[in-house]
Amino acid sequence: MFEAMTQGILEFITDSHELVGLGEPTHGDAAFGRARNEVFARLVERGFRSFALESDRVAALAVDDFVREGTGTLDTAMSEGFSHGFGAFEANRALVAWMREYNEDRPAAERLSFHGLDAPLEFTGASPRADLEYARDYLGLDLDIAGLVGDDERWSRTEAVTDPAESPGDTDEAGQLRVAADDMLTWLYARAPELIAATSLADWRRAETHLTSGLGLLRYHRQAAQHIEDRDRWERLSAVRDALMARNLLDIRDVERGRGPTLVSAHNVHLQLHPSRMRLWQGEITWHGTGAIVASLLGERYAFVAGRPGRGEAPGARAAWVLTAADPAASEGADAVLHVG
C-alpha cells in the first residue's frame, strides 16, 4: 500500500515544484510518519536535498549538524533538536538516522539537510534572550540583552500568551530589544563581507537564523500583549506564527535553491492553500496559513498534499493523503486520494 501511495505522490510532483508541503491531520501518527519517510527517500532519488519540519528552526540546527557532519549523537539530536515534543516520535528518529546514514560517504554538496520552519511557539511563548545574545556575540557588540529581557520565565509561561496583562511583549524593555535586534540585523548585512571572510558563510547564516528567530519571538510577544477580545487574540497570534513560518520557509529555499527542492512536513492547517480554520473555546478563528502565504508568492513552485484520516475508503487504511489542486480556490477538492496502511 505504501508503494502505490508513494508512486501517486511522485507522479503528482513535477519538476516545477521546488517546495512540497506534505500535510498531516494530527501529529505523531505512526502510519503517516512511516509513509512520509518513504516519500522523502523516493524524492531524494528525484533530486530533493532538504527536509523541513514543523519544529523550532534554531533547535533544528543541532539535527542538521548531526545529519550533515555527524556532530554529536542521534540521542542528543533527538533530545535537543526538536520543539513541541517531536523528538519523541519514532518516525522522526528513523528519518534522522536514515539521513545521517545517507550522508555518511557523500561529498558536502550532495548531503541532505534538515531544517525547522517554526519558532518554539504554540500556546506558550519563549524568551528571545539566547537568540539575541548569540547574534550579539557574533557581531562582537556590547549590549546588555539579559538586562532588558529580565527573567526568562516571564516570557515562556503560558500566561505570557493567554493574558495580555502578564505579557512582557509591550514593555519599554521589549521595545528597546526590538530596536536593538533590528539594528543588529542591519549590521549583520552591512558587515557581511568582513564577517563571512573572518568566519564562514555557514557561521553568518547561523547568526542570521538566531537573530531572525529572536526578532520573531519579540513580534509574537508584542501581539500577545494587545488588549483585545480573546477570539481576535488567537486569530492574530495564529496569523503571526504562520507568517514567521512562511518567512522561514522562504529563507530555507534561498539557502537550498541551488541544491534541489525541499519537502515540508507539518499539520494541514499550516500547509494548506485555502484559509486556515480552527475551532477554539472562544469560537472559530480564520487566518492565512504558511502554505497560503508561500503559494501566493511562489505560485506553482509550491505543491500541497493534504493528509486526513482514512475514513474507511480502503480496507485496512488508517489514513490517506489527498492530492490537491494547484489553484487555491479549488484546493478544498481533491484530484486523488492515496491510502496509507
NUGUMAR-441294 format. One line per field, with one value per residue (C-alpha): residue number from 1; residue in one letter; z, y negated, x negated. Coordinates in Angstrom, 3 decimals, decimal comma, always signed. Layout:
! NUGUMAR-441294
k <- c(NUM/...) .
r <- c(a/...) .
c3 <- c(Z/...) .
c2 <- c(Y/...) .
c1 <- c(X/...) .
This chain:
! NUGUMAR-441294
k <- c(1/2/3/4/5/6/7/8/9/10/11/12/13/14/15/16/17/18/19/20/21/22/23/24/25/26/27/28/29/30/31/32/33/34/35/36/37/38/39/40/41/42/43/44/45/46/47/48/49/50/51/52/53/54/55/56/57/58/59/60/61/62/63/64/65/66/67/68/69/70/71/72/73/74/75/76/77/78/79/80/81/82/83/84/85/86/87/88/89/90/91/92/93/94/95/96/97/98/99/100/101/102/103/104/105/106/107/108/109/110/111/112/113/114/115/116/117/118/119/120/121/122/123/124/125/126/127/128/129/130/131/132/133/134/135/136/137/138/139/140/141/142/143/144/145/146/147/148/149/150/151/152/153/154/155/156/157/158/159/160/161/162/163/164/165/166/167/168/169/170/171/172/173/174/175/176/177/178/179/180/181/182/183/184/185/186/187/188/189/190/191/192/193/194/195/196/197/198/199/200/201/202/203/204/205/206/207/208/209/210/211/212/213/214/215/216/217/218/219/220/221/222/223/224/225/226/227/228/229/230/231/232/233/234/235/236/237/238/239/240/241/242/243/244/245/246/247/248/249/250/251/252/253/254/255/256/257/258/259/260/261/262/263/264/265/266/267/268/269/270/271/272/273/274/275/276/277/278/279/280/281/282/283/284/285/286/287/288/289/290/291/292/293/294/295/296/297/298/299/300/301/302/303/304/305/306/307/308/309/310/311/312/313/314/315/316/317/318/319/320/321/322/323/324/325/326/327/328/329/330/331/332/333/334/335/336/337/338/339/340/341) .
r <- c(m/f/e/a/m/t/q/g/i/l/e/f/i/t/d/s/h/e/l/v/g/l/g/e/p/t/h/g/d/a/a/f/g/r/a/r/n/e/v/f/a/r/l/v/e/r/g/f/r/s/f/a/l/e/s/d/r/v/a/a/l/a/v/d/d/f/v/r/e/g/t/g/t/l/d/t/a/m/s/e/g/f/s/h/g/f/g/a/f/e/a/n/r/a/l/v/a/w/m/r/e/y/n/e/d/r/p/a/a/e/r/l/s/f/h/g/l/d/a/p/l/e/f/t/g/a/s/p/r/a/d/l/e/y/a/r/d/y/l/g/l/d/l/d/i/a/g/l/v/g/d/d/e/r/w/s/r/t/e/a/v/t/d/p/a/e/s/p/g/d/t/d/e/a/g/q/l/r/v/a/a/d/d/m/l/t/w/l/y/a/r/a/p/e/l/i/a/a/t/s/l/a/d/w/r/r/a/e/t/h/l/t/s/g/l/g/l/l/r/y/h/r/q/a/a/q/h/i/e/d/r/d/r/w/e/r/l/s/a/v/r/d/a/l/m/a/r/n/l/l/d/i/r/d/v/e/r/g/r/g/p/t/l/v/s/a/h/n/v/h/l/q/l/h/p/s/r/m/r/l/w/q/g/e/i/t/w/h/g/t/g/a/i/v/a/s/l/l/g/e/r/y/a/f/v/a/g/r/p/g/r/g/e/a/p/g/a/r/a/a/w/v/l/t/a/a/d/p/a/a/s/e/g/a/d/a/v/l/h/v/g) .
c3 <- c(+0,000/+0,753/-2,721/-4,517/-2,259/-2,776/-6,534/-6,655/-4,829/-7,033/-10,132/-8,661/-8,036/-11,122/-11,905/-11,414/-7,702/-5,531/-2,251/-1,467/+1,637/+2,949/+5,447/+8,330/+10,182/+13,587/+14,945/+15,785/+13,729/+13,111/+9,717/+8,399/+9,772/+8,067/+4,791/+4,940/+5,397/+2,377/+0,273/+1,215/+0,414/-3,046/-3,574/-2,729/-5,774/-7,726/-6,535/-3,270/-0,844/+2,165/+4,661/+6,810/+9,833/+11,888/+14,690/+16,087/+13,441/+15,884/+17,716/+14,340/+13,773/+16,136/+13,979/+10,811/+12,365/+13,142/+9,776/+7,728/+9,789/+12,363/+15,194/+18,483/+18,691/+17,482/+21,055/+21,509/+18,205/+19,171/+22,693/+21,849/+18,202/+18,310/+19,843/+20,531/+21,784/+18,212/+19,206/+20,908/+17,692/+16,366/+12,742/+13,286/+14,886/+11,966/+9,489/+11,206/+11,424/+7,724/+6,670/+8,623/+7,042/+3,566/+4,088/+5,581/+2,488/+0,259/-0,559/+1,315/-1,698/-2,080/+1,563/+2,804/+5,179/+7,969/+8,836/+11,276/+9,968/+13,231/+16,326/+19,808/+19,875/+20,278/+23,313/+25,144/+24,235/+24,667/+25,709/+22,921/+25,122/+23,909/+20,220/+20,583/+22,671/+20,026/+17,330/+19,607/+20,310/+16,618/+15,801/+18,707/+20,224/+23,825/+24,534/+27,809/+26,353/+29,644/+31,484/+29,029/+28,892/+32,648/+33,936/+31,056/+32,765/+32,340/+28,553/+28,497/+30,871/+29,439/+30,910/+28,796/+25,798/+27,272/+29,440/+27,961/+31,459/+32,091/+28,747/+28,611/+24,900/+25,124/+27,841/+27,345/+27,615/+24,878/+22,648/+23,250/+22,469/+19,134/+18,167/+19,181/+17,249/+14,170/+14,354/+14,688/+11,609/+9,650/+10,747/+10,081/+6,424/+6,300/+7,602/+5,753/+3,596/+6,549/+8,843/+6,288/+5,481/+9,182/+9,902/+7,110/+5,181/+7,292/+10,505/+9,141/+8,232/+11,679/+13,271/+10,951/+11,921/+15,621/+15,081/+12,949/+15,493/+18,306/+16,295/+15,532/+19,216/+20,001/+17,311/+18,642/+22,206/+21,014/+19,535/+22,705/+24,741/+22,852/+24,946/+22,513/+22,572/+23,144/+19,786/+17,942/+20,061/+18,965/+15,372/+15,223/+17,099/+14,671/+11,751/+13,202/+13,822/+10,264/+8,844/+10,737/+9,395/+5,837/+6,172/+7,474/+4,525/+2,045/+3,795/+3,682/-0,037/-0,536/+1,100/-0,702/-4,161/-5,879/-4,321/-5,062/-3,848/-0,226/+1,354/+4,212/+6,892/+9,068/+10,064/+7,280/+8,990/+8,317/+4,822/+3,090/+0,281/+1,417/+4,601/+7,835/+10,377/+13,931/+16,492/+19,952/+23,121/+22,028/+18,620/+15,153/+14,073/+10,480/+9,118/+6,198/+6,917/+5,848/+2,693/+1,566/+2,065/+0,304/-2,561/-3,167/-3,510/-5,266/-7,371/-8,998/-7,439/-4,273/-4,088/-1,216/-0,403/+2,389/+4,943/+6,516/+8,454/+6,247/+6,785/+5,697/+1,957/+1,608/+3,630/+6,416/+5,588/+8,687/+6,827/+3,386/+1,510/-0,819/-3,897/-4,005/-6,936/-7,592/-7,669/-4,071/-4,991/-5,741/-3,085/-0,849/-3,512/-4,388/-7,544/-5,990/-2,629/-1,683/+1,216/+3,956/+5,756) .
c2 <- c(+0,000/-2,360/-1,776/-2,780/-5,795/-6,921/-6,481/-8,573/-11,446/-11,186/-11,443/-14,472/-16,338/-17,878/-19,415/-22,877/-22,211/-23,423/-23,312/-20,464/-20,520/-17,080/-17,640/-15,523/-15,739/-15,086/-14,967/-11,707/-9,236/-6,287/-5,367/-8,899/-9,094/-5,919/-6,900/-10,387/-8,933/-6,667/-9,588/-11,645/-8,776/-8,465/-12,224/-12,230/-9,980/-12,761/-15,412/-16,668/-17,554/-19,077/-18,322/-20,879/-20,008/-21,988/-22,386/-25,174/-26,400/-27,174/-23,853/-22,063/-23,331/-20,552/-17,960/-19,396/-19,320/-15,642/-14,536/-16,536/-16,367/-13,630/-16,162/-14,727/-11,617/-10,547/-10,640/-14,199/-15,321/-13,899/-15,341/-18,811/-19,358/-19,439/-21,509/-20,552/-17,120/-15,951/-14,378/-11,578/-10,383/-7,175/-8,188/-11,352/-9,343/-6,902/-9,785/-11,500/-8,211/-7,491/-10,982/-10,592/-7,193/-8,589/-11,451/-9,356/-8,887/-11,680/-14,975/-18,016/-19,442/-16,292/-15,761/-16,040/-18,872/-19,144/-22,343/-23,523/-26,012/-27,019/-29,040/-27,493/-28,680/-27,119/-28,034/-29,320/-31,733/-31,683/-34,086/-35,832/-36,246/-33,311/-34,079/-37,779/-37,107/-34,673/-37,349/-39,994/-37,828/-37,006/-40,724/-41,493/-44,108/-45,279/-45,064/-44,134/-41,805/-39,946/-43,189/-44,079/-40,578/-40,057/-36,706/-34,215/-32,537/-35,539/-35,095/-31,329/-30,710/-30,156/-33,395/-35,400/-34,463/-33,952/-37,097/-40,456/-41,839/-39,171/-39,595/-41,248/-41,952/-45,591/-46,874/-49,606/-46,950/-44,858/-47,924/-48,523/-44,875/-45,129/-48,229/-46,544/-43,396/-45,379/-47,309/-44,042/-42,643/-45,751/-45,440/-41,717/-42,524/-45,712/-43,841/-40,568/-40,657/-41,055/-38,742/-35,929/-36,398/-36,170/-33,196/-31,470/-31,776/-28,939/-30,819/-34,018/-32,167/-30,575/-34,015/-35,261/-32,288/-33,078/-36,772/-36,382/-33,848/-36,354/-39,054/-36,699/-35,936/-39,655/-40,181/-37,307/-38,595/-42,114/-40,704/-38,674/-41,892/-43,518/-44,086/-42,730/-40,213/-36,630/-35,272/-38,069/-37,424/-33,797/-34,599/-37,218/-35,069/-32,215/-34,595/-35,897/-32,373/-31,265/-34,449/-33,661/-30,089/-31,342/-33,698/-30,816/-28,612/-31,320/-31,724/-27,954/-27,935/-30,757/-28,583/-25,388/-26,696/-25,570/-22,095/-20,854/-21,037/-20,834/-18,560/-20,167/-18,137/-19,938/-19,928/-20,559/-23,728/-25,300/-23,967/-24,100/-26,538/-27,778/-29,862/-28,008/-27,496/-26,242/-25,955/-27,103/-27,628/-31,250/-30,236/-29,650/-31,578/-32,058/-33,199/-32,701/-29,786/-29,226/-27,327/-30,009/-32,701/-30,764/-29,736/-33,368/-34,233/-31,134/-30,196/-26,779/-26,254/-25,207/-21,993/-20,750/-17,187/-17,063/-14,274/-13,089/-10,114/-7,082/-7,232/-3,600/-4,257/-1,326/+1,917/+1,520/-2,124/-4,174/-7,404/-8,961/-11,705/-13,916/-15,373/-18,896/-21,238/-23,877/-26,608/-27,834/-28,489/-24,780/-23,379/-22,063/-19,485/-16,513/-15,172/-11,772/-10,003/-7,849/-5,430/-4,797/-1,445) .
c1 <- c(+0,000/-2,905/-4,338/-1,122/-0,711/-4,308/-4,079/-0,918/-2,603/-5,681/-3,512/-1,744/-5,020/-6,594/-9,962/-8,428/-7,800/-10,663/-8,734/-6,318/-4,122/-3,147/-0,353/+0,861/+4,191/+2,606/-0,928/-2,647/-0,590/-2,934/-1,433/-1,812/-5,333/-6,500/-4,842/-6,338/-9,817/-9,295/-8,089/-11,146/-13,532/-11,984/-12,057/-15,762/-16,182/-14,445/-16,906/-15,370/-18,150/-16,392/-13,656/-11,809/-9,668/-7,149/-9,675/-11,860/-14,293/-17,104/-16,802/-16,885/-20,432/-21,574/-19,806/-21,318/-24,795/-24,281/-22,867/-25,377/-28,568/-27,977/-28,276/-27,020/-24,881/-21,455/-20,172/-21,410/-19,942/-16,544/-16,550/-17,886/-16,978/-13,167/-10,383/-6,719/-7,867/-8,566/-11,882/-9,940/-8,276/-9,829/-9,276/-11,322/-14,115/-14,108/-14,239/-17,171/-19,094/-18,451/-19,554/-22,798/-23,453/-22,723/-25,185/-27,984/-30,147/-28,857/-30,580/-29,265/-27,433/-25,317/-24,389/-20,828/-19,993/-17,422/-15,547/-12,930/-10,379/-8,706/-9,535/-9,197/-5,580/-2,172/-0,101/-3,162/-5,905/-9,672/-12,395/-14,363/-17,461/-19,586/-18,982/-19,746/-22,855/-24,119/-23,819/-25,336/-28,373/-28,821/-28,801/-31,154/-28,837/-28,499/-24,774/-23,095/-20,472/-19,901/-19,197/-16,433/-14,959/-14,894/-13,632/-13,343/-10,392/-8,115/-8,399/-7,897/-4,991/-1,522/-0,164/-2,604/-0,457/+3,001/+3,171/+2,065/+1,628/-1,037/-2,811/-6,247/-5,828/-4,712/-7,031/-9,620/-12,325/-10,714/-10,603/-14,301/-15,019/-13,188/-15,171/-18,430/-17,551/-16,586/-19,866/-21,805/-20,092/-21,068/-24,690/-24,744/-24,096/-26,164/-29,206/-28,527/-31,707/-34,055/-32,100/-31,986/-35,670/-36,535/-34,261/-32,307/-29,063/-27,647/-28,514/-26,940/-23,757/-23,599/-23,827/-21,076/-18,885/-19,294/-18,668/-15,553/-14,259/-14,740/-13,009/-10,145/-9,670/-9,563/-6,924/-4,835/-5,029/-4,137/-0,926/-0,245/-0,344/+2,533/+5,659/+8,230/+11,063/+9,886/+11,021/+9,197/+6,108/+5,772/+6,617/+3,855/+1,362/+2,029/+1,507/-1,767/-3,076/-2,293/-3,802/-7,012/-6,975/-6,414/-9,371/-11,483/-10,491/-11,425/-14,788/-15,314/-14,574/-17,066/-19,734/-18,713/-17,814/-20,989/-20,887/-17,379/-13,762/-12,574/-9,948/-7,995/-6,205/-3,634/+0,014/+2,532/+3,709/+0,319/-0,419/+2,975/+3,710/+7,114/+7,614/+6,891/+9,644/+9,655/+12,450/+11,400/+13,410/+13,994/+15,336/+13,891/+10,816/+9,620/+6,262/+3,868/+1,552/-2,039/-1,054/+1,381/-1,268/-4,018/-1,717/-0,758/-4,460/-5,833/-2,810/-3,136/-6,559/-4,660/-2,626/-0,491/+0,580/+3,183/+3,370/+6,612/+7,969/+8,666/+12,449/+12,739/+12,364/+9,938/+9,701/+7,150/+6,407/+5,695/+5,056/+4,962/+3,235/+5,240/+3,564/+4,926/+5,425/+2,769/+5,406/+6,068/+9,692/+10,121/+7,819/+10,578/+11,372/+9,206/+7,659/+6,914/+6,935/+3,937/+4,417/+1,873/+1,925) .
